[in-house]
Amino acid sequence: MSSLHQKVLEAKEERSLFQSELRNKHGLPVISLTLNLPGGFEGYEGWEAVFKKSRDIISKTFSQGIVEHHHRLGKWGPEGFWVVNLPAETVKKQTIEIEENHFFGRIFDLDVLNEAGTILSRRDFSMEGRQCVVCEKPALSCYRGQSHELWEVKEKVEEIICKGLSRDV
């Protein structure tokens, strides 16, 4: 196993443990934020501004229900966590809305864990998965099929970041 792959797995495990701690502490849904920055966050100018904007929109959207909030730099990049006193299904629908409609939404990866610790997915709402940032086909198909070179994906993500920061969205 490559050291890069190992680092990604360690980051997922670390994030999962923290999510479980928050969920067990409060017995409420948890929103987990990471940024889709292929190749690692260090390779993107502006990642800090995008992360701040993502935290701001989540905090604003769920302001009436936030019980606890954390953000940190994990092993694989920036992470945010919100414990919310709202129905998990409602929270997931709102996070999908953010991913679909915010200018940086294509870069946001918002997971919602319900009270039992199950990650809710778009399929739970009879919705299609996310679209590829490069070609608009299903992202999972492109990822599994390695349909695009890393440089293509990075170039598209950098374009989104540059346009968004220049427009101050």
C-alpha positions in Angstrom: 0.0 0.0 0.0 1.4 3.4 -0.9 2.1 6.0 1.8 -0.5 8.3 0.1 -3.2 5.6 0.3 -2.2 4.9 3.9 -2.5 8.6 4.8 -6.0 8.8 3.3 -7.1 5.7 5.2 -5.6 7.1 8.5 -7.4 10.4 7.9 -10.8 8.6 7.3 -10.3 6.5 10.5 -9.4 9.6 12.5 -12.4 11.5 11.2 -14.7 8.6 11.8 -13.6 8.3 15.4 -14.2 12.0 16.1 -17.6 11.8 14.4 -18.5 8.9 16.7 -17.3 10.8 19.8 -19.5 13.7 18.9 -22.5 11.6 18.1 -22.1 9.5 21.3 -21.7 12.6 23.4 -24.8 14.3 22.2 -27.0 11.6 20.5 -27.7 14.0 17.7 -26.9 14.2 14.0 -23.4 15.2 12.9 -22.4 17.1 9.8 -18.9 16.4 8.6 -17.2 18.6 6.1 -14.1 17.9 3.9 -13.0 19.6 0.7 -12.7 17.7 -2.6 -9.2 18.8 -3.5 -7.6 15.9 -5.5 -3.9 15.4 -4.9 -4.0 17.1 -1.5 -5.1 20.5 -0.2 -1.5 21.9 -0.2 -1.6 22.0 -4.0 -4.3 24.7 -4.1 -3.9 28.4 -3.5 -7.1 29.6 -1.8 -8.0 26.4 0.0 -8.1 28.3 3.3 -10.6 30.9 1.9 -12.8 28.1 0.4 -12.7 26.3 3.7 -13.7 29.4 5.6 -16.6 30.0 3.2 -17.8 26.5 3.6 -17.7 26.8 7.4 -19.6 30.1 7.2 -22.4 28.8 4.9 -22.9 25.7 7.1 -22.9 27.7 10.3 -25.4 30.2 8.8 -27.7 27.5 7.4 -27.9 25.5 10.6 -27.4 28.4 13.1 -30.6 27.6 15.0 -29.6 24.0 15.7 -25.9 24.0 16.3 -25.0 22.4 19.6 -21.2 22.0 19.1 -18.8 22.9 16.3 -15.2 22.1 15.5 -12.8 22.6 12.6 -9.3 21.4 12.3 -6.5 20.4 9.8 -6.7 16.6 9.7 -4.1 14.2 8.2 -5.6 14.7 4.7 -6.8 18.3 4.9 -9.3 20.6 6.5 -12.2 19.2 8.3 -15.3 20.7 10.0 -17.8 19.1 12.3 -21.2 20.3 13.5 -23.5 18.6 16.0 -27.0 19.8 15.2 -30.3 19.4 17.1 -32.4 19.0 13.9 -33.8 15.9 12.1 -31.0 14.2 10.2 -33.1 13.9 7.1 -33.8 17.6 7.0 -30.1 18.3 7.6 -29.0 16.0 4.7 -31.5 17.6 2.3 -30.1 21.0 3.2 -26.5 19.9 2.8 -27.4 18.5 -0.6 -28.9 21.9 -1.4 -25.6 23.5 -0.5 -23.5 21.1 -2.5 -25.8 21.6 -5.5 -26.3 25.4 -5.4 -23.3 27.1 -3.7 -20.6 28.2 -6.1 -18.1 26.1 -4.3 -20.5 23.3 -3.7 -18.8 21.0 -6.1 -15.7 21.2 -3.8 -17.6 20.7 -0.6 -18.0 17.1 0.7 -20.8 17.2 3.3 -21.6 14.0 5.1 -24.5 13.7 7.6 -24.5 11.0 10.2 -27.9 10.3 11.8 -28.4 9.6 15.5 -27.5 6.0 15.0 -24.2 6.8 13.3 -25.4 5.9 9.8 -24.2 8.1 7.0 -27.2 9.3 5.0 -26.7 9.4 1.2 -28.5 10.9 -1.8 -29.8 7.4 -2.5 -31.8 7.5 0.7 -33.8 10.3 -0.9 -34.0 8.6 -4.4 -31.5 11.0 -5.8 -28.7 10.5 -8.2 -25.1 10.7 -7.0 -23.0 13.7 -7.5 -21.7 14.7 -11.0 -18.1 14.6 -12.1 -16.4 18.0 -11.8 -14.9 17.5 -15.2 -17.5 16.0 -17.5 -20.9 16.0 -15.6 -21.2 12.2 -15.7 -21.7 10.4 -12.4 -18.7 11.2 -10.3 -18.4 7.7 -8.9 -18.2 6.1 -12.4 -15.5 8.5 -13.4 -13.6 7.9 -10.2 -13.8 4.1 -10.4 -13.0 4.1 -14.1 -10.2 6.6 -13.7 -11.8 8.5 -16.6 -9.8 11.6 -16.1 -6.1 12.4 -15.5 -5.4 13.9 -12.1 -4.2 17.1 -13.8 -7.6 17.5 -15.5 -9.5 17.3 -12.3 -7.1 19.5 -10.5 -7.3 22.1 -13.3 -11.1 22.2 -13.0 -11.0 22.5 -9.2 -8.5 25.3 -9.4 -10.7 27.0 -12.0 -13.7 26.8 -9.6 -11.6 28.2 -6.7 -10.1 31.1 -8.7 -13.5 32.1 -10.2 -15.2 31.9 -6.9 -12.6 33.8 -4.9 -12.5 36.5 -7.6 -16.3 36.8 -7.4 -16.2 36.7 -3.6 -19.0 34.2 -3.4 
